[in-house]
Amino acid sequence: MNKLLSIGKTARLLGVSIDTLRRWDFIGRLRSIRTGPKGHRFYNRSDIDQFILEIDAVALNWAKSENPAEPTPESYCQTRDVFQARLEKLQSQLSKFASIEIVSLITAIAGEIGNNSFDHNLGNWSDIPGIFFSYSMRNRKIVLADRGQGILTTLKRVRPELINSSEAMRLAFTETISGRYPETRGNGLKFVRSIIVGNPFSLTFQTGNARLYLKKNDSELSIQQGETNINGCFAIISFEELL
């Protein structure tokens, strides 16, 4: 029998407010079941699990779409201020089941990737400014995406010899970029790598058609050519080992 969860517990699992769930119910994005004399909202656990699995696909489809719309409000950070506020909310959610050190490391990774998007695309967004930022506490994952220039275009300004996204990604994750611009980006992804390989986390990162998968204790970068191409960046941070 499919387990029913209250609207409050569902909101905590998805990291959204009860008002957001009511809005999703109204527009048909995540339907509730009304039960009891007062018609309280409950949710099928299977529906919630399926919704969580779709977060990755929604973010990637948005990043690669030729005719994108703005993400839904609960996943869209148009400005850095909105992103920072939601990052603080993520930190609060994480602190309920992880140590202060682990919480600080996870939010540092997410913050670095998200802030990179704002730092290196300001005034150069292809169409929709800002980032897609969502997370699932139950599945222990954080998803970020942007429709910016991507790493290759960014780094070619100081390394014009770069010819593809795989080269650019390897450089960004392994070397300190000399010169004033875009020094922060190169060092930032090196910082992300150092945290991932030293802790029970994993990272999937895509820019252009290059996709990287990195996990704890990885001494080498595993970069493959993906079937899809995106102009900006797409990242999944997983911390399932903390379950």
BABA-460666 format. One line per field, with one value per residue (C-alpha): x, y, z; residue in one letter; residue number from 1. Coordinates in nm, 4 decimals, decimal comma, always signed. Layout:
BEGIN
X	(X;...)
Y	(Y;...)
Z	(Z;...)
residu	(A;...)
num	(NUM;...)
This chain:
BEGIN
X	(+0,0000;+0,1292;+0,2273;+0,0651;+0,2644;+0,1274;+0,1783;+0,4181;+0,6427;+0,6308;+0,7391;+1,0361;+1,1402;+1,1327;+1,2798;+0,9888;+0,7163;+0,3640;+0,2338;+0,4491;+0,2982;-0,0502;+0,0367;+0,1830;-0,1344;-0,3463;-0,1481;-0,1147;+0,2607;+0,2361;-0,1160;-0,2310;-0,4981;-0,7708;-0,8886;-1,0861;-1,3757;-1,1542;-0,9997;-0,6379;-0,3759;-0,1698;+0,0779;+0,1568;+0,5166;+0,5613;+0,4549;+0,7087;+0,9871;+0,9120;+0,9069;+1,2482;+1,3978;+1,2774;+1,4796;+1,7926;+1,6042;+1,4186;+1,7422;+1,9298;+1,6417;+1,6242;+1,9987;+1,9984;+1,6615;+1,6558;+1,3395;+1,3561;+1,1124;+1,2042;+1,2193;+0,9416;+0,9916;+1,0981;+1,3900;+1,4883;+1,7491;+1,7543;+1,9965;+2,2825;+2,0822;+1,8070;+2,0663;+2,2387;+1,9078;+1,8196;+2,1711;+2,1173;+1,7907;+1,9771;+2,2322;+1,9528;+1,7962;+2,1314;+2,2059;+1,9157;+2,1023;+2,4702;+2,7601;+2,8556;+3,1710;+2,9853;+2,7158;+2,9810;+3,1575;+2,8428;+2,7191;+3,0685;+3,0620;+2,7125;+2,7990;+3,1159;+2,9421;+2,6433;+2,8529;+3,0732;+2,7657;+2,6987;+3,0655;+3,1432;+2,8181;+2,7259;+2,6073;+2,6691;+2,3693;+2,2518;+1,8849;+1,7623;+1,9860;+2,0485;+2,0534;+1,8376;+1,8938;+1,7039;+1,7718;+1,6236;+1,6967;+1,5589;+1,7754;+2,0677;+2,1322;+2,1699;+2,1182;+2,2432;+2,2360;+2,2859;+2,2451;+2,5671;+2,8799;+3,0257;+3,3830;+3,5356;+3,4277;+3,5229;+3,8734;+3,9565;+3,9931;+4,3161;+4,3944;+4,3031;+4,4717;+4,1873;+3,9883;+3,7092;+3,5067;+3,6897;+4,0229;+3,8681;+3,7047;+4,0271;+4,2125;+3,9486;+3,9533;+4,3296;+4,5213;+4,5423;+4,4498;+4,7046;+4,6009;+4,3357;+4,0508;+3,9047;+4,1259;+3,8430;+3,6712;+3,9761;+4,0642;+3,7019;+3,6619;+3,9952;+3,8547;+3,5391;+3,7493;+3,9567;+3,6428;+3,4799;+3,7796;+3,8354;+3,4779;+3,1813;+3,0384;+3,0212;+2,9899;+2,8534;+2,9435;+2,8726;+2,9677;+2,9405;+2,9425;+3,1970;+3,0737;+3,2813;+3,2091;+3,4114;+3,3872;+3,5789;+3,9429;+3,9469;+4,3044;+4,2270;+3,9498;+3,6996;+3,5719;+3,3512;+3,1812;+2,8079;+2,5300;+2,3845;+2,5413;+2,4773;+2,6152;+2,6330;+2,6982;+2,5035;+2,5976;+2,4661;+2,6179;+2,5353;+2,5944;+2,4059;+2,6692;+2,5392;+2,2134)
Y	(+0,0000;+0,3452;+0,5469;+0,8881;+1,1817;+1,5013;+1,8313;+1,9420;+1,6366;+1,6615;+2,0251;+1,9296;+1,6476;+1,8728;+2,1801;+2,4057;+2,5858;+2,4576;+2,7505;+2,6326;+2,2834;+2,4318;+2,6292;+2,3192;+2,1302;+2,4059;+2,4127;+2,0328;+2,0094;+1,7834;+1,6680;+1,6036;+1,3714;+1,5327;+1,3231;+1,3590;+1,5923;+1,9008;+1,7939;+1,7978;+1,7497;+1,4291;+1,3057;+0,9624;+0,8707;+0,7276;+1,0629;+1,2449;+1,0022;+1,0477;+1,4262;+1,4202;+1,2132;+1,4713;+1,7593;+1,6634;+1,6352;+1,9633;+2,1536;+1,9951;+2,0459;+2,4108;+2,4550;+2,3061;+2,4353;+2,6482;+2,8268;+2,8394;+2,9922;+3,1154;+2,8283;+2,8094;+3,0655;+2,8117;+2,6978;+3,0304;+3,2676;+3,5665;+3,7599;+3,6776;+3,8027;+3,5494;+3,2743;+3,3623;+3,3597;+3,0160;+2,8911;+2,9880;+2,7923;+2,4908;+2,5249;+2,5249;+2,2114;+2,0288;+2,1136;+1,8923;+1,5711;+1,6519;+1,7899;+2,1570;+2,0695;+1,8669;+2,1338;+2,4028;+2,1983;+2,1185;+2,4775;+2,5964;+2,3772;+2,4885;+2,8503;+2,8393;+2,6909;+2,9250;+3,2360;+3,1448;+3,1725;+3,5264;+3,6327;+3,5278;+3,5924;+3,9369;+4,1287;+3,8260;+3,6009;+3,4498;+3,5036;+3,4278;+3,5698;+3,3909;+3,0239;+2,7192;+2,6053;+2,3198;+2,0413;+1,7282;+1,6357;+1,2841;+1,2068;+1,4049;+1,6049;+1,9662;+2,0761;+2,3998;+2,5196;+2,8399;+2,9610;+3,1596;+3,1450;+2,8233;+2,7509;+2,7376;+3,0877;+3,2239;+3,0768;+3,1431;+3,5084;+3,4270;+3,0913;+3,1417;+2,8125;+2,6129;+2,4356;+2,2443;+2,2208;+1,9113;+2,0958;+2,3994;+2,1914;+2,0046;+2,3338;+2,4883;+2,1929;+2,1422;+2,4661;+2,8096;+3,0543;+3,3324;+3,6875;+3,8986;+3,7540;+3,4943;+3,3976;+3,3459;+3,0885;+2,8697;+2,8703;+2,8212;+2,4905;+2,3705;+2,4432;+2,2454;+1,9504;+1,9513;+1,9279;+1,6549;+1,4205;+1,4547;+1,3939;+1,1577;+1,3631;+1,3327;+1,5859;+1,5656;+1,8774;+1,9615;+2,2521;+2,2431;+1,8722;+1,7804;+1,5991;+1,5291;+1,2837;+1,3226;+1,1434;+1,0860;+0,9749;+1,0318;+1,1237;+1,1764;+1,3603;+1,1521;+1,3730;+1,2277;+1,3746;+1,3925;+1,3425;+1,6843;+2,0286;+2,3256;+2,6767;+2,7310;+2,4947;+2,2175;+2,0526;+1,7842;+1,7621;+1,4339;+1,3439;+1,0151;+0,8558;+1,0732;+0,8756)
Z	(+0,0000;-0,0932;+0,2114;+0,2599;+0,3967;+0,5465;+0,3703;+0,6448;+0,6109;+0,2308;+0,2500;+0,4698;+0,2361;-0,0705;+0,0992;+0,0036;+0,1948;+0,2564;+0,0501;-0,2430;-0,2172;-0,2172;-0,5322;-0,7006;-0,6164;-0,7713;-1,0986;-1,1150;-1,0666;-0,7595;-0,6759;-0,3215;-0,1879;+0,0238;+0,3138;+0,6364;+0,7157;+0,6838;+0,3549;+0,4741;+0,2036;+0,1956;-0,0654;-0,2040;-0,1226;-0,4739;-0,6257;-0,4093;-0,5021;-0,8724;-0,8330;-0,6631;-0,9438;-1,1939;-1,0424;-1,2384;-1,5657;-1,5178;-1,4533;-1,7441;-1,9875;-1,8856;-1,9326;-2,2835;-2,4078;-2,7227;-2,6111;-2,2326;-1,9898;-1,6448;-1,3936;-1,1377;-0,8561;-0,5947;-0,8183;-0,9756;-0,8341;-1,0655;-0,8443;-0,6122;-0,3129;-0,3791;-0,4187;-0,0912;+0,0954;-0,0389;+0,0331;+0,3963;+0,3936;+0,2549;+0,5331;+0,7895;+0,6374;+0,6309;+0,9929;+1,1026;+1,0196;+0,9553;+1,1583;+1,1443;+0,9497;+0,6857;+0,6526;+0,6018;+0,3326;+0,1357;+0,1398;+0,0446;-0,2680;-0,3675;-0,2914;-0,5005;-0,8040;-0,7782;-0,7215;-1,0183;-1,2368;-1,1186;-1,1156;-1,4713;-1,6532;-1,5268;-1,8314;-2,0553;-1,9956;-2,3247;-2,2397;-1,8859;-1,6111;-1,2850;-1,1911;-1,1332;-0,7738;-0,6111;-0,3653;-0,2111;+0,1484;+0,1036;-0,2006;-0,0572;-0,3717;-0,4808;-0,8421;-0,9991;-1,3589;-1,5559;-1,9131;-1,9186;-2,1312;-1,9932;-1,8919;-2,2410;-2,3415;-2,0009;-1,9941;-2,3582;-2,2647;-2,0837;-2,2487;-2,6167;-2,7096;-2,5510;-2,8222;-2,6470;-2,3287;-2,2021;-2,2073;-2,0414;-1,7676;-1,6917;-1,6648;-1,4382;-1,1976;-1,1851;-1,2389;-1,0854;-1,3572;-1,3786;-1,4511;-1,2908;-1,4997;-1,4587;-1,1662;-0,9206;-1,1409;-1,1905;-0,8225;-0,7236;-0,9062;-0,7726;-0,4278;-0,5115;-0,6256;-0,3068;-0,0927;-0,3014;-0,3056;+0,0681;+0,1831;+0,1299;-0,1571;-0,5349;-0,8149;-1,1671;-1,3642;-1,7274;-1,9506;-2,3303;-2,4178;-2,1484;-1,8377;-1,5280;-1,2475;-0,9285;-0,5951;-0,2739;-0,3174;-0,6949;-0,7845;-1,1541;-1,3326;-1,5296;-1,8130;-2,0871;-2,3902;-2,3260;-2,5776;-2,5037;-2,5253;-2,2984;-2,3231;-1,9500;-1,6585;-1,4864;-1,1565;-0,9221;-0,5749;-0,4002;-0,0386;-0,0140;+0,2099;+0,4947;+0,5102)
residu	(M;N;K;L;L;S;I;G;K;T;A;R;L;L;G;V;S;I;D;T;L;R;R;W;D;F;I;G;R;L;R;S;I;R;T;G;P;K;G;H;R;F;Y;N;R;S;D;I;D;Q;F;I;L;E;I;D;A;V;A;L;N;W;A;K;S;E;N;P;A;E;P;T;P;E;S;Y;C;Q;T;R;D;V;F;Q;A;R;L;E;K;L;Q;S;Q;L;S;K;F;A;S;I;E;I;V;S;L;I;T;A;I;A;G;E;I;G;N;N;S;F;D;H;N;L;G;N;W;S;D;I;P;G;I;F;F;S;Y;S;M;R;N;R;K;I;V;L;A;D;R;G;Q;G;I;L;T;T;L;K;R;V;R;P;E;L;I;N;S;S;E;A;M;R;L;A;F;T;E;T;I;S;G;R;Y;P;E;T;R;G;N;G;L;K;F;V;R;S;I;I;V;G;N;P;F;S;L;T;F;Q;T;G;N;A;R;L;Y;L;K;K;N;D;S;E;L;S;I;Q;Q;G;E;T;N;I;N;G;C;F;A;I;I;S;F;E;E;L;L)
num	(1;2;3;4;5;6;7;8;9;10;11;12;13;14;15;16;17;18;19;20;21;22;23;24;25;26;27;28;29;30;31;32;33;34;35;36;37;38;39;40;41;42;43;44;45;46;47;48;49;50;51;52;53;54;55;56;57;58;59;60;61;62;63;64;65;66;67;68;69;70;71;72;73;74;75;76;77;78;79;80;81;82;83;84;85;86;87;88;89;90;91;92;93;94;95;96;97;98;99;100;101;102;103;104;105;106;107;108;109;110;111;112;113;114;115;116;117;118;119;120;121;122;123;124;125;126;127;128;129;130;131;132;133;134;135;136;137;138;139;140;141;142;143;144;145;146;147;148;149;150;151;152;153;154;155;156;157;158;159;160;161;162;163;164;165;166;167;168;169;170;171;172;173;174;175;176;177;178;179;180;181;182;183;184;185;186;187;188;189;190;191;192;193;194;195;196;197;198;199;200;201;202;203;204;205;206;207;208;209;210;211;212;213;214;215;216;217;218;219;220;221;222;223;224;225;226;227;228;229;230;231;232;233;234;235;236;237;238;239;240;241;242;243)
